[in-house]
Amino acid sequence: MNGRKTLVYYLGKARSVTVTKITFLFSFVWLFVLAFLGLAPWTVLLLVVLLPKSWKNLQAYFHVQDKQKTFPIVLKALGGIMIWYPVLYCVGSFLPALF
């Protein structure tokens, strides 16, 4: 082994899953903060539509943490946010110029 230790090593599996849940939910709460403070256009709030489906899909990961079976679910859920946030941000940035 190369001696590297991950956050899971220090926190343990159960706490790491809790951190994943909190981080995922915080990312959606943060959207409201950014929009309210005017740091992001209001269109980014449309990402909240992803929350119920993503949370439901993540339940499999929360119950069983298998790198090959359930970890891709986490990547897909977070990937949705990472893809749609810049798209909605750009749309929200250009909308005022169109009208």
C-alpha positions as CSV (number, residue, x, y, z in Angstrom):
1,M,0.0,0.0,0.0
2,N,1.0,3.6,-0.5
3,G,0.1,4.7,3.0
4,R,-2.6,7.2,1.9
5,K,-5.6,7.5,4.2
6,T,-9.0,8.8,3.1
7,L,-11.6,10.6,5.1
8,V,-13.5,7.3,5.5
9,Y,-10.5,5.9,7.2
10,Y,-10.6,8.6,9.9
11,L,-14.4,9.0,10.2
12,G,-15.5,5.4,9.7
13,K,-18.1,4.2,7.3
14,A,-21.2,5.2,9.2
15,R,-20.0,8.8,9.8
16,S,-18.8,9.1,6.2
17,V,-22.2,8.2,4.9
18,T,-23.7,10.9,7.2
19,V,-21.2,13.4,5.9
20,T,-22.3,12.4,2.3
21,K,-25.9,13.0,3.2
22,I,-25.3,16.4,4.8
23,T,-23.0,17.5,2.0
24,F,-25.6,16.5,-0.6
25,L,-28.5,18.3,1.1
26,F,-26.3,21.3,1.9
27,S,-25.6,21.7,-1.8
28,F,-29.3,22.3,-2.4
29,V,-29.7,24.6,0.5
30,W,-26.7,26.6,-0.7
31,L,-28.5,27.2,-4.0
32,F,-31.1,29.3,-2.1
33,V,-28.3,31.2,-0.3
34,L,-26.6,32.0,-3.5
35,A,-29.8,33.1,-5.2
36,F,-31.0,35.2,-2.2
37,L,-27.6,37.0,-2.0
38,G,-27.6,37.7,-5.7
39,L,-24.5,35.7,-6.3
40,A,-26.3,33.4,-8.7
41,P,-29.3,33.9,-10.9
42,W,-32.7,32.6,-9.7
43,T,-32.7,30.0,-12.5
44,V,-30.3,27.8,-10.5
45,L,-33.1,27.1,-8.1
46,L,-34.6,24.9,-10.8
47,L,-32.0,22.3,-9.6
48,V,-34.2,21.6,-6.6
49,V,-36.3,19.5,-9.0
50,L,-33.4,17.0,-9.0
51,L,-33.5,16.6,-5.2
52,P,-36.4,14.0,-4.7
53,K,-35.2,11.7,-7.5
54,S,-31.6,11.9,-6.6
55,W,-32.3,11.4,-2.9
56,K,-34.4,8.3,-3.7
57,N,-31.6,6.9,-5.9
58,L,-29.1,7.5,-3.1
59,Q,-31.0,5.4,-0.7
60,A,-29.3,2.3,-2.1
61,Y,-25.9,3.8,-1.4
62,F,-26.9,4.8,2.1
63,H,-27.8,1.2,2.9
64,V,-24.9,-0.6,1.2
65,Q,-21.6,1.1,0.4
66,D,-20.3,-1.1,-2.4
67,K,-17.7,0.6,-4.6
68,Q,-18.8,-1.2,-7.8
69,K,-22.5,-1.4,-7.3
70,T,-23.7,1.7,-5.4
71,F,-20.8,4.3,-5.7
72,P,-21.8,5.1,-9.3
73,I,-25.2,6.2,-8.0
74,V,-23.4,8.9,-5.9
75,L,-21.4,10.0,-8.9
76,K,-24.5,10.2,-11.0
77,A,-26.4,12.2,-8.4
78,L,-23.5,14.7,-7.9
79,G,-22.9,14.7,-11.6
80,G,-26.4,16.0,-12.2
81,I,-25.7,19.0,-10.0
82,M,-22.3,19.7,-11.6
83,I,-23.8,19.5,-15.1
84,W,-27.0,21.4,-14.6
85,Y,-25.7,24.2,-12.3
86,P,-23.5,25.9,-14.9
87,V,-26.2,25.4,-17.6
88,L,-28.9,27.0,-15.4
89,Y,-26.4,29.7,-14.3
90,C,-25.6,30.6,-17.9
91,V,-29.3,30.6,-18.9
92,G,-30.1,32.9,-15.9
93,S,-27.2,35.2,-16.8
94,F,-28.3,35.6,-20.5
95,L,-32.1,35.9,-19.9
96,P,-32.0,39.6,-18.8
97,A,-30.1,40.4,-22.0
98,L,-32.8,38.8,-24.1
99,F,-35.6,40.7,-22.6
